[in-house]
């Protein structure tokens, strides 16, 4: 080949290399920064001077720029520990570097809570971050034995964006790079895009048209700090200037799109406590960020908010909490744990409100609350304790592990006695203290146990929790027991097809007695895309109660109507939702997607609408609701073509029934009921009305023989 052509080819290859490098996310000569480790002064957590060279590996050194205030970084602490252990014998060392000038004592205390198994150094002047051109936490720089950069970028692809995790990890980029190095090969993908929290290199101005202390602090205080403060549910705090500046870009972006403060309802009736910033407040926050985040004069700062003991409605009348802390391992599947706490009540009490203080808001996803006078919850806790005796378990402490229920079906109350089992609300991130209207309440029987069913999710560090539920008792008479109307949307036999991005499910009930509606809570799982609940009065047009156009499983709350709604007999209540079971849904727990059925696991699906209601009558009556309208409004069309057979004809009449139920957990129950069976739908169906006089339960079933499918079919 002539020398001229060879030179031309070399020039073209060089240009191509530059284009590839630039496309990869960093320019020119940054793929190989220097031939040895940068000799930059670092600090240990004890304040001792050190360098990166002190922790390098024989084959390779994985430098992870991290921040223990960044939730993305924190989610990788345990996985990095496992990776460090797996590759230690092959000459690979992992070291974390914190580019921060935060006080060392506070940082050391924070790091201790995560228990990292690899060294953690501090880069107080951010000199190492600048030398290695790191811009994100967590960003990984892999240096080979010569000190050359052979990989930089993300650890894996579990995040689509900051605080937007995928349900399934499909690319293990750091592990692949290390496998290539161990095998003596070139790294197959030397650069990827890191996702996380920005490293702040630029000093902020002291003054400007909009400053933190004079203009921004009050907005954050009134709208954000309820959750964004130490110990609360938000992944980071916004209680001082340094924190606000660290998250300034997100503050601007999330408030501009109204993703924060979180208010998922995009339509429906006016609600109490709507969390919405004004246009002026949003513009003020944006101007502060665009102006470089000036700090201003601390004397302009508003007085801090006082949260006495964390209770937002004053001291409760009774505080319920487990006797000791529960210990949760850093990694693994979500856990549902039920804690059984005796109330010690010597008389019945009416609960008119409650508040919840998670002991560890980073790991408590939500709680559900129940009372139990049967002792079945206590028995299950004793069985769990006996089962775990002498074992060293990663998850351990009081309570018992179950599915999404409480693990037993309670014995029904006898006629005239107080309920033996029931629910008293729940809590999820963003949930304010819940108080029912005057004259209403939840009955909490004497000598009962209180069960806190807690859903734990893991955040990458060992956690302990002692969640508290504060109960507030009625000081005046209660004549309206709080009732919850449930609308079932997704049926037990439904399956959401794999790959379908717009699967629609819906369900409805009709009121067979007048009721007053106070709040609404829709519920779905990870595939949920949007949902709305509507009410159609008899002879009227549908009214949207609440519309959530962008469903988020991680943020569910009860929406209280600004004014209670009188719903007449014959009112139709309906829930409708769209599910996205496609590969494009980042929350999809299956990769590739697979058909998903109704079920209690987070990876299953469901659709419910819960509506808080009271009776219109005094003394109260149980609000009756069925899947068909009252007779005077006309019956629904038959659900299928059917015919009556001699087998079905023999069921006509009135019957007294005794049913025995033996659940998987708990005691066997005996239920006595009365059944009336008549013909329906042009005498081609049976209508079976079952009633339980002990607790007023009513059940209606329609049964027929389906000649097309040649099977008996039943609708409940």
C-alpha positions as semicolon CSV with decimal commas, in nm:
position;residue;x (nm);y (nm);z (nm)
1;X;0,000;0,000;0,000
2;X;0,145;0,342;-0,093
3;X;0,253;0,556;0,203
4;X;0,012;0,832;0,106
5;X;-0,289;0,598;0,119
6;X;-0,172;0,453;0,450
7;X;-0,150;0,801;0,601
8;X;-0,495;0,885;0,470
9;X;-0,643;0,571;0,623
10;X;-0,475;0,646;0,956
11;X;-0,616;0,996;0,949
12;X;-0,967;0,866;0,874
13;X;-0,943;0,608;1,151
14;X;-0,831;0,877;1,392
15;X;-1,127;1,098;1,300
16;X;-1,362;0,801;1,333
17;X;-1,221;0,725;1,679
18;X;-1,280;1,085;1,784
19;X;-1,639;1,070;1,659
20;X;-1,705;0,745;1,843
21;X;-1,550;0,882;2,162
22;X;-1,751;1,204;2,141
23;X;-2,070;1,006;2,078
24;X;-1,992;0,797;2,386
25;X;-2,024;1,099;2,610
26;X;-1,675;1,243;2,668
27;X;-1,440;1,410;2,433
28;X;-1,101;1,373;2,272
29;X;-0,833;1,221;2,492
30;X;-1,049;1,145;2,799
31;X;-1,066;0,773;2,723
32;X;-0,705;0,748;2,846
33;X;-0,649;1,018;3,107
34;X;-0,302;0,930;3,229
35;X;-0,070;0,632;3,260
36;X;-0,096;0,604;3,635
37;X;-0,346;0,672;3,912
38;X;-0,397;1,043;3,979
39;X;-0,207;1,142;4,293
40;X;-0,481;1,352;4,447
41;X;-0,505;1,405;4,822
42;X;-0,810;1,233;4,973
43;X;-0,936;1,184;5,328
44;X;-1,050;0,878;5,513
45;X;-1,375;0,906;5,711
46;X;-1,155;0,957;6,020
47;X;-0,990;1,260;5,857
48;X;-0,658;1,089;5,776
49;X;-0,482;1,192;5,454
50;X;-0,469;0,919;5,191
51;X;-0,463;0,862;4,815
52;X;-0,644;0,638;4,573
53;X;-0,320;0,446;4,527
54;X;-0,357;0,304;4,880
55;X;-0,661;0,099;4,781
56;X;-0,581;0,001;4,422
57;X;-0,622;-0,353;4,294
58;X;-0,355;-0,567;4,129
59;X;-0,557;-0,613;3,811
60;X;-0,806;-0,326;3,823
61;X;-0,947;-0,056;4,050
62;X;-1,319;0,028;4,043
63;X;-1,362;0,391;4,155
64;X;-1,723;0,464;4,238
65;X;-1,806;0,831;4,283
66;X;-2,092;0,824;4,528
67;X;-2,312;1,038;4,749
68;X;-2,490;0,899;5,052
69;X;-2,761;1,159;5,001
70;X;-2,832;1,037;4,648
71;X;-3,096;0,759;4,644
72;X;-2,956;0,623;4,318
73;X;-2,610;0,582;4,475
74;X;-2,755;0,427;4,789
75;X;-2,941;0,162;4,591
76;X;-2,604;0,028;4,468
77;X;-2,421;-0,002;4,801
78;X;-2,514;-0,364;4,864
79;X;-2,473;-0,480;4,499
80;X;-2,128;-0,318;4,486
81;X;-2,034;-0,498;4,807
82;X;-2,131;-0,829;4,647
83;X;-1,935;-0,743;4,333
84;X;-1,627;-0,644;4,538
85;X;-1,640;-0,977;4,719
86;X;-1,686;-1,176;4,397
87;X;-1,385;-1,019;4,219
88;X;-1,148;-0,965;4,514
89;X;-0,956;-1,291;4,450
90;X;-0,905;-1,186;4,087
91;X;-0,718;-0,869;4,174
92;X;-1,006;-0,623;4,151
93;X;-1,055;-0,361;4,422
94;X;-1,361;-0,141;4,474
95;X;-1,332;0,199;4,642
96;X;-1,602;0,464;4,690
97;X;-1,515;0,832;4,669
98;X;-1,748;1,103;4,805
99;X;-1,691;1,438;4,628
100;X;-1,823;1,659;4,910
101;X;-1,713;1,912;5,167
102;X;-1,982;1,807;5,416
103;X;-1,863;1,775;5,779
104;X;-1,673;1,450;5,822
105;X;-1,841;1,354;6,151
106;X;-2,191;1,368;6,000
107;X;-2,078;1,188;5,685
108;X;-1,911;0,912;5,887
109;X;-2,232;0,857;6,085
110;X;-2,437;0,837;5,765
111;X;-2,198;0,593;5,599
112;X;-2,198;0,372;5,909
113;X;-2,570;0,314;5,864
114;X;-2,515;0,159;5,522
115;X;-2,228;-0,067;5,634
116;X;-2,036;-0,068;5,301
117;X;-1,787;-0,354;5,273
118;X;-1,533;-0,155;5,067
119;X;-1,326;0,156;5,151
120;X;-1,492;0,497;5,144
121;X;-1,275;0,806;5,085
122;X;-1,368;1,173;5,077
123;X;-1,271;1,412;4,797
124;X;-1,338;1,743;4,979
125;X;-1,212;1,973;4,701
126;X;-1,354;1,747;4,427
127;X;-1,005;1,730;4,274
128;X;-1,018;1,357;4,198
129;X;-1,363;1,392;4,044
130;X;-1,228;1,671;3,822
131;X;-0,914;1,474;3,730
132;X;-1,115;1,168;3,627
133;X;-1,385;1,388;3,468
134;X;-1,663;1,236;3,679
135;X;-1,989;1,431;3,677
136;X;-2,246;1,197;3,834
137;X;-2,296;0,992;4,150
138;X;-2,286;0,699;4,108
139;X;-2,039;0,705;3,819
140;X;-1,787;0,423;3,786
141;X;-1,431;0,467;3,655
142;X;-1,243;0,140;3,606
143;X;-0,864;0,176;3,597
144;X;-0,648;-0,111;3,481
145;X;-0,312;-0,211;3,633
146;X;-0,135;0,067;3,436
147;X;-0,378;0,329;3,569
148;X;-0,552;0,373;3,236
149;X;-0,928;0,421;3,215
150;X;-1,082;0,119;3,048
151;X;-1,446;0,170;3,145
152;X;-1,659;0,460;3,268
153;X;-2,032;0,499;3,316
154;X;-2,315;0,322;3,493
155;X;-2,310;0,007;3,706
156;X;-2,610;-0,144;3,529
157;X;-2,931;-0,027;3,362
158;X;-3,167;-0,040;3,658
159;X;-3,248;0,334;3,623
160;X;-3,409;0,506;3,325
161;X;-3,362;0,844;3,492
162;X;-3,288;0,974;3,838
163;X;-3,539;0,816;4,080
164;X;-3,705;0,626;3,794
165;X;-3,598;0,264;3,837
166;X;-3,681;-0,015;3,597
167;X;-3,850;-0,323;3,732
168;X;-3,601;-0,556;3,562
169;X;-3,224;-0,514;3,510
170;X;-3,120;-0,631;3,163
171;X;-2,764;-0,497;3,125
172;X;-2,483;-0,553;3,380
173;X;-2,228;-0,313;3,232
174;X;-1,971;-0,298;3,513
175;X;-1,973;-0,673;3,562
176;X;-1,927;-0,727;3,187
177;X;-1,630;-0,487;3,186
178;X;-1,463;-0,669;3,476
179;X;-1,525;-1,007;3,313
180;X;-1,351;-0,882;3,002
181;X;-1,052;-0,755;3,203
182;X;-1,022;-1,081;3,396
183;X;-1,029;-1,271;3,066
184;X;-0,752;-1,049;2,925
185;X;-0,982;-0,895;2,663
186;X;-1,062;-0,540;2,567
187;X;-1,375;-0,409;2,737
188;X;-1,663;-0,469;2,497
189;X;-1,848;-0,146;2,586
190;X;-1,597;0,103;2,730
191;X;-1,847;0,386;2,795
192;X;-2,208;0,409;2,908
193;X;-2,418;0,694;3,039
194;X;-2,426;0,722;3,417
195;X;-2,758;0,817;3,577
196;X;-2,782;0,971;3,920
197;X;-2,708;1,296;4,100
198;X;-2,486;1,569;3,958
199;X;-2,152;1,655;4,118
200;X;-2,155;2,030;4,183
201;X;-1,827;2,192;4,080
202;X;-1,938;2,555;4,047
203;X;-1,957;2,795;4,343
204;X;-2,293;2,966;4,379
205;X;-2,332;3,346;4,386
206;X;-2,414;3,503;4,719
207;X;-2,672;3,750;4,591
208;X;-2,921;3,778;4,308
209;X;-3,274;3,886;4,217
210;X;-3,409;3,564;4,375
211;X;-3,228;3,416;4,677
212;X;-3,272;3,104;4,880
213;X;-3,331;3,263;5,220
214;X;-3,558;3,545;5,104
215;X;-3,764;3,372;4,832
216;X;-3,713;2,996;4,808
217;X;-3,693;2,864;5,164
218;X;-4,053;2,955;5,248
219;X;-4,186;2,775;4,937
220;X;-3,993;2,457;5,018
221;X;-4,096;2,482;5,382
222;X;-4,467;2,508;5,307
223;X;-4,485;2,256;5,025
224;X;-4,193;2,012;5,045
225;X;-4,044;1,971;5,392
226;X;-4,334;1,767;5,526
227;X;-4,178;1,475;5,335
228;X;-3,832;1,613;5,249
229;X;-3,684;1,619;5,598
230;X;-3,468;1,374;5,794
231;X;-3,648;1,053;5,885
232;X;-3,941;1,109;5,649
233;X;-4,046;0,929;5,332
234;X;-3,869;1,144;5,072
235;X;-3,533;1,011;4,948
236;X;-3,350;1,332;5,043
237;X;-3,397;1,637;5,266
238;X;-3,463;1,998;5,163
239;X;-3,425;2,172;5,497
240;X;-3,118;2,387;5,429
241;X;-2,947;2,580;5,153
242;X;-2,684;2,320;5,068
243;X;-2,948;2,049;5,021
244;X;-3,170;2,272;4,808
245;X;-2,878;2,371;4,584
246;X;-2,775;2,008;4,547
247;X;-3,121;1,924;4,411
248;X;-3,184;2,254;4,234
249;X;-3,218;2,112;3,881
250;X;-3,475;1,858;4,001
251;X;-3,664;2,123;4,197
252;X;-3,702;2,327;3,879
253;X;-3,787;2,031;3,652
254;X;-4,031;1,850;3,880
255;X;-4,223;2,161;3,985
256;X;-4,247;2,286;3,625
257;X;-4,419;1,959;3,524
258;X;-4,619;1,956;3,851
259;X;-4,483;1,613;3,941
260;X;-4,392;1,774;4,272
261;X;-4,547;1,832;4,514
262;X;-4,706;1,494;4,435
263;X;-5,075;1,525;4,355
264;X;-5,170;1,243;4,122
265;X;-5,530;1,349;4,063
266;X;-5,552;1,524;3,728
267;X;-5,929;1,562;3,722
268;X;-6,248;1,497;3,911
269;X;-6,420;1,678;4,195
270;X;-6,247;1,941;4,413
271;X;-6,057;1,774;4,695
272;X;-5,938;1,878;5,038
273;X;-5,566;1,933;5,085
274;X;-5,471;1,958;4,719
275;X;-5,092;1,992;4,695
276;X;-5,038;2,242;4,416
277;X;-4,790;2,526;4,373
278;X;-4,905;2,855;4,224
279;X;-4,766;2,970;3,890
280;X;-4,578;3,245;4,077
281;X;-4,413;2,992;4,312
282;X;-4,307;2,773;4,019
283;X;-4,163;3,074;3,839
284;X;-3,975;3,182;4,153
285;X;-3,809;2,842;4,189
286;X;-3,711;2,838;3,821
287;X;-3,565;3,191;3,842
288;X;-3,357;3,091;4,145
289;X;-3,210;2,792;3,963
290;X;-3,150;2,986;3,642
291;X;-2,974;3,259;3,843
292;X;-2,718;3,013;3,980
293;X;-2,893;2,941;4,313
294;X;-2,790;3,251;4,513
295;X;-2,781;3,191;4,887
296;X;-2,872;3,539;5,008
297;X;-2,880;3,668;5,364
298;X;-2,957;3,407;5,635
299;X;-3,139;3,680;5,830
300;X;-3,409;3,672;5,560
301;X;-3,489;3,306;5,637
302;X;-3,836;3,215;5,769
303;X;-3,864;3,058;6,114
304;X;-3,830;2,678;6,089
305;X;-4,142;2,463;6,125
306;X;-4,172;2,275;6,453
307;X;-4,291;1,913;6,430
308;X;-4,353;1,821;6,797
309;X;-4,263;1,454;6,837
310;X;-4,351;1,407;6,472
311;X;-4,729;1,391;6,537
312;X;-4,900;1,624;6,293
313;X;-5,233;1,644;6,481
314;X;-5,109;1,671;6,838
315;X;-5,043;1,390;7,084
316;X;-5,263;1,082;7,018
317;X;-5,485;0,923;7,282
318;X;-5,324;0,583;7,223
319;X;-4,992;0,507;7,052
320;X;-4,960;0,159;6,904
321;X;-4,610;0,025;6,835
322;X;-4,431;-0,314;6,848
323;X;-4,240;-0,387;7,168
324;X;-3,909;-0,411;6,984
325;X;-3,760;-0,320;6,647
326;X;-3,788;-0,537;6,338
327;X;-3,465;-0,596;6,143
328;X;-3,479;-0,595;5,763
329;X;-3,199;-0,724;5,540
330;X;-3,061;-0,483;5,278
331;X;-3,155;-0,688;4,971
332;X;-3,420;-0,939;4,867
333;X;-3,789;-0,941;4,784
334;X;-4,040;-0,710;4,946
335;X;-4,168;-0,834;5,282
336;X;-4,514;-0,819;5,440
337;X;-4,494;-0,840;5,820
338;X;-4,783;-0,829;6,068
339;X;-4,718;-0,693;6,417
340;X;-4,967;-0,781;6,692
341;X;-4,994;-0,528;6,976
342;X;-5,246;-0,557;7,264
343;X;-5,447;-0,235;7,299
344;X;-5,503;-0,284;7,674
345;X;-5,847;-0,124;7,644
346;X;-6,097;-0,206;7,919
347;X;-6,389;-0,053;7,729
348;X;-6,493;-0,006;7,368
349;X;-6,359;0,310;7,203
350;X;-6,458;0,499;6,891
351;X;-6,156;0,599;6,680
352;X;-6,218;0,921;6,488
353;X;-5,871;0,963;6,339
354;X;-5,518;0,831;6,321
355;X;-5,169;0,929;6,218
356;X;-4,871;0,707;6,132
357;X;-4,502;0,759;6,209
358;X;-4,289;0,506;6,020
359;X;-3,992;0,409;6,232
360;X;-3,784;0,399;5,915
361;X;-3,953;0,582;5,630
362;X;-3,688;0,461;5,385
363;X;-3,808;0,101;5,406
364;X;-4,177;0,125;5,505
365;X;-4,376;0,122;5,181
366;X;-4,722;0,125;5,339
367;X;-4,922;-0,003;5,636
368;X;-5,271;-0,147;5,688
369;X;-5,437;-0,149;6,031
370;X;-5,675;-0,401;6,186
371;X;-5,823;-0,496;6,522
372;X;-5,866;-0,858;6,629
373;X;-6,049;-0,997;6,931
374;X;-6,020;-1,363;6,827
375;X;-5,654;-1,404;6,922
376;X;-5,573;-1,556;6,582
377;X;-5,311;-1,294;6,499
378;X;-5,143;-1,353;6,835
379;X;-5,136;-1,729;6,766
380;X;-4,968;-1,678;6,428
381;X;-4,705;-1,455;6,588
382;X;-4,628;-1,723;6,848
383;X;-4,597;-1,984;6,573
384;X;-4,355;-1,761;6,382
385;X;-4,148;-1,706;6,695
386;X;-4,128;-2,080;6,761
387;X;-4,035;-2,144;6,398
388;X;-3,750;-1,890;6,409
389;X;-3,616;-1,985;6,752
390;X;-3,242;-2,052;6,742
391;X;-3,209;-1,940;6,378
392;X;-3,001;-1,651;6,249
393;X;-3,220;-1,493;5,984
394;X;-3,156;-1,181;5,773
395;X;-3,511;-1,062;5,849
396;X;-3,596;-1,103;6,215
397;X;-3,787;-0,951;6,503
398;X;-4,146;-0,938;6,629
399;X;-4,452;-1,020;6,420
400;X;-4,518;-1,282;6,155
401;X;-4,468;-1,286;5,779
402;X;-4,766;-1,325;5,551
403;X;-4,902;-1,225;5,211
404;X;-5,086;-0,901;5,159
405;X;-5,358;-0,994;5,409
406;X;-5,329;-1,083;5,777
407;X;-5,299;-1,458;5,724
408;X;-5,633;-1,566;5,869
409;X;-6,009;-1,534;5,828
410;X;-6,161;-1,412;6,153
411;X;-6,459;-1,568;6,325
412;X;-6,774;-1,369;6,259
413;X;-6,935;-1,177;6,540
414;X;-7,248;-1,322;6,696
415;X;-7,567;-1,122;6,669
416;X;-7,563;-0,831;6,913
417;X;-7,191;-0,844;6,995
418;X;-6,914;-0,609;6,886
419;X;-6,721;-0,698;6,568
420;X;-6,441;-0,948;6,617
421;X;-6,222;-0,818;6,338
422;X;-6,207;-0,508;6,120
423;X;-5,994;-0,249;5,949
424;X;-5,893;0,097;6,070
425;X;-5,737;0,255;5,765
426;X;-5,378;0,254;5,648
427;X;-5,085;0,470;5,547
428;X;-4,877;0,528;5,235
429;X;-4,617;0,793;5,143
430;X;-4,788;1,130;5,126
431;X;-5,084;1,024;5,338
432;X;-5,189;1,295;5,580
433;X;-5,349;1,217;5,918
434;X;-5,690;1,065;5,847
435;X;-5,992;1,199;6,038
436;X;-6,352;1,104;5,963
437;X;-6,640;1,355;5,979
438;X;-6,797;1,445;6,311
439;X;-7,036;1,175;6,434
440;X;-6,852;0,895;6,248
441;X;-6,579;0,658;6,362
442;X;-6,423;0,313;6,372
443;X;-6,522;0,093;6,667
444;X;-6,219;-0,045;6,853
445;X;-6,345;-0,320;7,091
446;X;-6,209;-0,367;7,439
447;X;-5,949;-0,640;7,499
448;X;-5,859;-0,632;7,128
449;X;-5,522;-0,669;6,960
450;X;-5,414;-0,410;6,705
451;X;-5,244;-0,553;6,395
452;X;-5,013;-0,336;6,186
453;X;-4,953;-0,506;5,854
454;X;-4,637;-0,344;5,716
455;X;-4,509;-0,366;5,360
456;X;-4,131;-0,332;5,363
457;X;-3,916;-0,257;5,060
458;X;-3,537;-0,262;5,083
459;X;-3,307;0,033;5,017
460;X;-2,965;-0,132;5,005
461;X;-2,871;-0,104;5,372
462;X;-2,972;-0,307;5,678
463;X;-3,272;-0,138;5,837
464;X;-3,461;-0,142;6,164
465;X;-3,816;-0,024;6,213
466;X;-4,067;0,036;6,490
467;X;-4,360;0,204;6,319
468;X;-4,608;0,388;6,539
469;X;-4,981;0,435;6,484
470;X;-5,140;0,714;6,684
471;X;-5,514;0,678;6,753
472;X;-5,748;0,964;6,843
473;X;-6,066;0,876;7,034
474;X;-6,406;1,039;7,009
475;X;-6,493;1,293;7,278
476;X;-6,859;1,316;7,168
477;X;-7,118;1,053;7,064
478;X;-7,061;0,852;6,745
479;X;-7,370;0,725;6,565
480;X;-7,223;0,645;6,222
481;X;-6,974;0,357;6,196
482;X;-6,737;0,427;5,909
483;X;-6,810;0,206;5,607
484;X;-6,596;0,127;5,303
485;X;-6,757;0,050;4,968
486;X;-6,539;-0,161;4,739
487;X;-6,560;-0,164;4,361
488;X;-6,387;-0,461;4,198
489;X;-6,249;-0,372;3,857
490;X;-6,020;-0,655;3,746
491;X;-6,188;-0,991;3,785
492;X;-6,018;-1,301;3,922
493;X;-6,017;-1,476;3,585
494;X;-5,876;-1,185;3,384
495;X;-5,530;-1,198;3,229
496;X;-5,350;-0,895;3,087
497;X;-5,192;-1,021;2,763
498;X;-4,817;-0,998;2,723
499;X;-4,716;-0,700;2,512
500;X;-5,049;-0,516;2,531
501;X;-4,996;-0,151;2,624
502;X;-5,360;-0,047;2,661
503;X;-5,553;-0,326;2,834
504;X;-5,874;-0,187;2,984
505;X;-6,043;-0,328;3,294
506;X;-6,356;-0,196;3,460
507;X;-6,613;-0,285;3,719
508;X;-6,913;-0,129;3,889
509;X;-7,158;-0,156;4,176
510;X;-7,503;-0,008;4,237
511;X;-7,616;0,134;4,569
512;X;-7,929;-0,034;4,702
513;X;-7,959;0,220;4,983
514;X;-7,883;0,590;5,019
515;X;-7,531;0,681;5,131
516;X;-7,304;0,978;5,194
517;X;-6,969;0,950;5,012
518;X;-6,664;1,117;5,168
519;X;-6,346;0,995;4,994
520;X;-6,208;0,769;4,723
521;X;-5,893;0,558;4,691
522;X;-5,812;0,371;4,366
523;X;-5,561;0,085;4,383
524;X;-5,355;-0,100;4,120
525;X;-5,005;-0,244;4,094
526;X;-4,702;-0,192;3,868
527;X;-4,871;-0,225;3,528
528;X;-5,125;0,046;3,608
529;X;-5,119;0,332;3,356
530;X;-5,428;0,540;3,440
531;X;-5,751;0,508;3,632
532;X;-6,068;0,697;3,713
533;X;-6,371;0,648;3,935
534;X;-6,711;0,779;3,825
535;X;-7,055;0,811;3,982
536;X;-7,378;0,805;3,781
537;X;-7,691;0,915;3,975
538;X;-8,023;0,744;3,888
539;X;-8,133;0,889;3,553
540;X;-7,836;1,128;3,551
541;X;-7,505;1,170;3,370
542;X;-7,171;1,028;3,488
543;X;-6,968;1,245;3,728
544;X;-6,593;1,184;3,753
545;X;-6,501;1,155;4,120
546;X;-6,126;1,126;4,064
547;X;-5,913;1,085;3,751
548;X;-5,547;0,979;3,776
549;X;-5,398;1,008;3,426
550;X;-5,046;0,890;3,525
551;X;-5,070;0,613;3,784
552;X;-4,775;0,563;4,019
553;X;-4,777;0,252;4,239
554;X;-4,527;0,418;4,472
555;X;-4,760;0,705;4,561
556;X;-5,117;0,617;4,661
557;X;-5,341;0,828;4,875
558;X;-5,696;0,883;4,987
559;X;-5,870;1,171;4,814
560;X;-6,125;1,350;5,035
561;X;-6,408;1,532;4,859
562;X;-6,425;1,901;4,947
563;X;-6,796;1,847;5,016
564;X;-6,960;1,514;5,107
565;X;-7,177;1,365;4,831
566;X;-7,532;1,237;4,887
567;X;-7,563;0,928;4,666
568;X;-7,919;0,804;4,623
569;X;-8,031;0,444;4,596
570;X;-7,965;0,331;4,240
571;X;-7,642;0,530;4,202
572;X;-7,382;0,352;3,990
573;X;-7,019;0,362;4,106
574;X;-6,765;0,253;3,847
575;X;-6,387;0,218;3,822
576;X;-6,199;0,195;3,495
577;X;-5,827;0,157;3,437
578;X;-5,570;0,109;3,164
579;X;-5,279;-0,134;3,213
580;X;-4,952;-0,131;3,018
581;X;-4,801;-0,479;2,987
582;X;-4,558;-0,387;2,710
583;X;-4,178;-0,394;2,712
584;X;-4,184;-0,012;2,693
585;X;-4,330;0,011;3,044
586;X;-4,028;0,063;3,276
587;X;-4,233;-0,065;3,571
588;X;-4,308;-0,396;3,404
589;X;-4,175;-0,664;3,644
590;X;-4,130;-0,914;3,361
591;X;-3,870;-0,896;3,083
592;X;-3,981;-1,002;2,832
593;X;-4,344;-0,931;2,927
594;X;-4,569;-1,221;3,015
595;X;-4,942;-1,253;3,073
596;X;-5,032;-1,121;3,419
597;X;-5,327;-1,246;3,624
598;X;-5,519;-1,110;3,919
599;X;-5,334;-1,171;4,246
600;X;-5,195;-1,026;4,568
601;X;-4,825;-1,025;4,481
602;X;-4,681;-0,695;4,363
603;X;-4,594;-0,866;4,033
604;X;-4,960;-0,971;3,991
605;X;-5,230;-0,715;3,916
606;X;-5,557;-0,595;4,066
607;X;-5,798;-0,305;4,038
608;X;-6,008;-0,179;4,326
609;X;-6,183;0,142;4,413
610;X;-6,242;0,208;4,783
611;X;-6,496;0,472;4,881
612;X;-6,539;0,592;5,240
613;X;-6,906;0,632;5,325
614;X;-7,162;0,673;5,601
615;X;-7,527;0,582;5,620
616;X;-7,797;0,847;5,580
617;X;-8,002;0,693;5,859
618;X;-7,985;0,725;6,236
619;X;-7,954;0,470;6,379
620;X;-7,726;0,371;6,095
621;X;-7,788;0,093;5,848
622;X;-7,538;-0,109;5,651
623;X;-7,507;0,038;5,302
624;X;-7,615;-0,229;5,057
625;X;-7,457;-0,254;4,714
626;X;-7,479;-0,511;4,435
627;X;-7,357;-0,558;4,081
628;X;-7,703;-0,483;3,939
629;X;-7,940;-0,187;3,985
630;X;-8,239;-0,189;4,220
631;X;-8,551;-0,348;4,070
632;X;-8,732;-0,019;4,007
633;X;-8,448;0,094;3,778
634;X;-8,469;-0,215;3,561
635;X;-8,254;-0,527;3,561
636;X;-7,936;-0,565;3,361
637;X;-7,936;-0,786;3,055
638;X;-7,859;-1,151;3,117
639;X;-7,479;-1,201;3,127
640;X;-7,506;-1,499;2,890
641;X;-7,762;-1,708;2,708
642;X;-7,878;-1,970;2,954
643;X;-8,134;-2,237;3,030
644;X;-8,273;-2,397;3,344
645;X;-8,203;-2,770;3,389
646;X;-8,371;-3,015;3,629
647;X;-8,063;-2,989;3,849
648;X;-8,116;-2,615;3,886
649;X;-8,495;-2,647;3,926
650;X;-8,438;-2,854;4,241
651;X;-8,261;-2,554;4,404
652;X;-8,572;-2,334;4,397
653;X;-8,714;-2,246;4,737
654;X;-8,596;-2,131;5,080
655;X;-8,304;-2,300;5,254
656;X;-8,118;-2,277;5,584
657;X;-7,746;-2,338;5,532
658;X;-7,448;-2,414;5,754
659;X;-7,103;-2,364;5,602
660;X;-6,772;-2,458;5,758
661;X;-6,460;-2,276;5,638
662;X;-6,111;-2,399;5,726
663;X;-5,855;-2,139;5,609
664;X;-5,490;-2,226;5,553
665;X;-5,411;-2,026;5,867
666;X;-5,637;-1,967;6,162
667;X;-5,936;-2,149;6,309
668;X;-6,224;-2,322;6,137
669;X;-6,538;-2,109;6,116
670;X;-6,904;-2,209;6,112
671;X;-7,140;-1,978;5,922
672;X;-7,518;-2,008;5,940
673;X;-7,712;-1,840;5,659
674;X;-8,051;-1,832;5,489
675;X;-8,089;-1,871;5,113
676;X;-8,379;-1,775;4,886
677;X;-8,371;-1,914;4,530
678;X;-8,602;-1,782;4,257
679;X;-8,606;-1,768;3,877
680;X;-8,457;-1,472;3,690
681;X;-8,382;-1,341;3,341
682;X;-8,689;-1,487;3,172
683;X;-8,679;-1,801;3,386
684;X;-8,345;-1,907;3,234
685;X;-8,137;-1,826;3,545
686;X;-8,155;-1,886;3,918
687;X;-8,120;-1,586;4,145
688;X;-7,977;-1,695;4,480
689;X;-8,005;-1,445;4,767
690;X;-7,796;-1,546;5,069
691;X;-7,814;-1,364;5,402
692;X;-7,619;-1,402;5,724
693;X;-7,823;-1,264;6,014
694;X;-7,522;-1,255;6,247
695;X;-7,344;-0,973;6,066
696;X;-7,592;-0,861;5,803
697;X;-7,394;-0,996;5,507
698;X;-7,588;-1,022;5,180
699;X;-7,475;-1,207;4,869
700;X;-7,652;-1,241;4,534
701;X;-7,557;-1,503;4,275
702;X;-7,697;-1,582;3,932
703;X;-7,662;-1,941;3,808
704;X;-7,751;-2,099;3,472
705;X;-7,656;-2,372;3,230
706;X;-7,472;-2,229;2,930
707;X;-7,584;-2,434;2,626
708;X;-7,311;-2,292;2,403
709;X;-7,028;-2,394;2,635
710;X;-7,219;-2,688;2,789
711;X;-7,117;-2,589;3,141
712;X;-7,286;-2,447;3,449
713;X;-7,190;-2,085;3,509
714;X;-7,225;-1,855;3,809
715;X;-7,198;-1,477;3,856
716;X;-7,160;-1,334;4,208
